[in-house]
């Protein structure tokens, strides 16, 4: 039997009060520039407060790439085996399968570093927290461009999104997706279950579509969408649907990062500006642009009134993942 390839001697890093051992630190994870597993760990340490703020107390699915991003991707709900006893979890029940899973629940930066040691590249947290996983405290607006939809359209729809949020009195916290789109998060009171938060998100998406019909669709089924339009994905607020966290690296050769931006930056940035090579210096200069999100809490009651209105007027539910 051939011996396993070695990618450098293990490195021990002190992260807060913990020591995290990184094996195979020289394995190349991102072929575009050659960043390694150790470079990835150091990236996450460089944005430590930001990534912990994005993940804190949330159930978190991991996207793992044991051989780097050019290899197989593993979607991991359950905490990988061999976790130290200080790594915390939250137990979730999945009724569709009749099973439970203990998912990673980040409470400190060392847990992020340990997850990267276990080959995690992307962190995908729930929009609820461990104290009550069935009551989201984060409404997620996913501006998802179709295959023929350009970045200029994403920018236009982002401005419409902000316009509607401003009228509602809600504070939106934008970030690049790390792919071709943009996300806007709104902190909400954890008083409603996933179905109501989704209804609120759908009502909002419909309003954005009314204001920008030439650019926006709320059609759920991909085969029925105009590929030139942007889909406002309300279904990202469905239970157990997750998107990459703020400061999460994405599993592509360039190592792009889902990066918080300020609203005035919308017309100036492009997604590929933000990578594991560029975000650390930006973070060191301006800090976490989402740091104040927990102080700007919105009550979704007006959106539920919009949802009631739409339903009275005969609007059909355009579909959701389990349809």
N, C-alpha and C positions, 0 to 999 in steps of 0.2 A: 504493500500500500504506500503510495507516494505521501511524503510529508506535506503538511499544510504550509502554504507560503507564509513567510513572515514579512511584516511591513514595519520593521523597526521595533526596538525594545519598548516595553510599556513605560508610560510616563505617569507620574503621580502629581495631581494638581490639588492645591488647597483651595477649597471653595467655601467661604464662610468658616464654619466650625467642622467641616467635613473634608475628607480626603477622597478624591475620585481618581480611580486608576483607569487610564485610557490605554487599551491594548491596540496593537496595529496602528499607531499614530501616523505613520507615513503612507497609509493607503490613500490613494488619490480618490477623492469623492466627486470633484467637479473638473472635468477634463478641459473646459474652455481655457482656464488659467492654471490649473494644476493644484488647486487647494486640496488639502488632505483632511483626514478625520480630525486630527489635532487642530488644524486651522478652523474647522467647524466648531469645535468645542470653544476655542478662544473667541470666535465671533459671538457666540451666545453669552459668554462671560462679559464681552464688551458692551452688550446691551442688556445687562442683567436686570436692572430695575424694570425696564420696559417689558421684557418677555415674562417676568414673574407677574407684573401687573396684568398682563393679558391673560395669563393662565391661572392666576391664584384661585384655589378652591374649586376649580372647574373640572369635571370629568374630562379626560383628554384622550382622544384617539391618536395613535402614533403612526406616522408613515415612515417605515424603516427601509433602508437600502443597505443590506449587509455587504454588498460588493461595490458601493458607490452608486451614483445616480444613473450610470449606464447599465446597471444590473437590475435584478428583480426588485420590485417594490412590494413590501409586505404591509397590509393594513392591519394594525394591531390594536384591538380593543382591550384585551386583557394585559395586565402588567407583565412584561417579560419575566421569565424565571430568573432567579438569582438576585433579586433586588435586595439591597440592604434593608435592615429593619426600620431605618429612619425615612425611607421613601413611603409616602402616604398614598392611600387609594380611597376610592368611593365605590360601593357596590351598587350596580345598576341592574334592573330587571328588564329583559327584552321579551315582551309578551308574544311577539310573533313566533319566537323560537322556544318559548318556555324556559329560558335559561337566564342565569345571572352572569355578570362579569365584573371583576374588580379592576377598574380603570385607574390609571395614574391620576393623582390629584396634586398638582404642584403647590407647595407651600414655601419653597425656598429654592434658590438658584442651583444648589447642588443637585437637586432632583432633575433639573434640566440637563446639567452636565452628565449625570449618570445615564439619562435616556439617550443622549448622543453617543455615549460609550456603547450603548446597546444598538447602535447604528441608526438612531432616529435622525432624520433630516427635517421633517415637517411635523409641527404640532397643531392639532385640530381640536380645540376645546369645544365643549357644549356651551350654549348660551344661558346656562343655569349653573348654580353653584351647589356644592356638596350639602349645605344645610337643608336645601329643598330642591332636589334635581328636577322635580316636575313643575317648577314655577320659574320660568325664565326671568332674568333681570337684564337681558340684553336683546334689543331688537336689531336685527341685521338686515341691512339693505344691500343686496348684491347686484351691482350693475354689470351684467354679463353680456358682452357683445357677441353677436352672431358672427359666423365665419367671414362675412363680407362687410362687417361693421368696423369702421375705423376709429382711431383714438380721438379724433375730433368730435365724433358723436358721443363717445363716453364723456368727454368734457362738457358738452352741451347738456347732457342728461344730468350730470353731477350738479350743474348750476340750477336746473329745475328742481332737483331733489332738495337742494338747500333752500330754495324759495318756498317750497311747501313746508319744510321743517320749520323755517322761520315763522311762517304764518300760524303754525300749530303751537309755537312757543317751545319747540324741542331743539336741543343742541345735538347736531350731528358731528361725528368724529370720523373724518375720511382717512382712508389709507389705500395705497395701491394693493391689488390682489397678489402681486408677484407674477401674475400671468398677463392677460390682456385687458382685464377689467379693473373695477374699483369697488371698494366696500365702504359703506358708511354705517357706523355703529351708533346706537342711541341707548343710553342707560334708562331702564324702565323699572317701575316698582314690581317686585316679585309677588304679584297678587293674582296673576292669571295663569292658567295652564297653557300648554302648547297650542291647542286648537284656537283659543282666543287670540293669542299673539300672532298666529298665522293669519287669522281673519283680519286683524288690524294691519298686518303687513300687506295683505292682498288689497285692502281698501286703499292704502297709501299708493301701491303700485298702480292701481287703476287711475288714481288722481294724476300721477305723473304721466301716465299714458294719455289722459285727456288733454293735458297741457302740451304734450310733445308727440302727437300721434304719428308724425312723420319719422320719428326716431325710435319710438318705444313700442314694445309689445308685452302683453301679459299672457300670451298663449303658452300653455305649459308644454304641450307636445312638440318636441323639436322639429319633427317632420312637417308640422303645420305652420312653423314660424317663417317670416320673411328673413332670410339670412343677412339682409342689410341692416336689420334693426337690432336694438339692444333689449334684452330681456331683463326686466326687473324681477329677480328671482325671490319671490315671497316664500317659496318652499324651503329656503334655507332656515326658516323658523319652525320647521316641522321637527318633532321629537327625533333625536339621534341623527340629525343632519348637522354637519359641521363644516366649517371653512377654516382656512389657514389663519392662525392668530397673527395679530400685529407682531412684527419682528420675526415671524417664522420664515426660515429659508424655504425655498421651493425646490423640488427635486428635478432640476434641469441642469444641463451642463454649465450654464452661466452662473448658477447659484444666485438667482434673483431673490429678493426679500420683499415680503408684504410689509410695506413701510408707511407708518403714519405721516400724513402731510397736512399742512395748513391750507385752509380754503383758498387763500390767494395764490397758492402754488399750483392749483388745478390746471391753469392754462399754460404752465411752463414745464412741468415735469413729464417724463415718459417712463413707463415701467422699468425699462432696462437701465435707467439711471441708478437703480438701487440694487446693489449686490452685496455679498459678504465682503467684497473688497472695498466698497465705498460707504456702506452704512455706518461702520464703527466711527469714522471721522465725523460724519454728520451727527451721530448721536452724541459724541463727545462735545460737539459745539453747541447743539440746541437742546439736548436732553430728550425726554419722552414727551412727544406732543399729545399723547393720550393720558398724561398723568392726572388730569383733572376730571376724567370721565365719571368717576363715582360721585362727584359733587353736582352733577347736572342730570337729575333724575326726572323723567317724563312720565305722566299718567296717560295711558293709551285710551282712556275713555272716549275722547273725541274720535279716534279712529274706529272704535267699535260702533259708535253712532253712524259713521260713514258706512261701515259694513252693513249695519241694519238697513240703512237707506238703500244701498245698492241691492240688497236682497229683496226689499219690498218692491223695488222697481224691476225685479225679474232677472237680475244678473245671476248667471250660473257660475258655479265654482269651475274654473278652467282646468282643474286637475291637480293631483298631488302624487308623490312618488309611489304610493301603494295602490293607486287606481289601476 
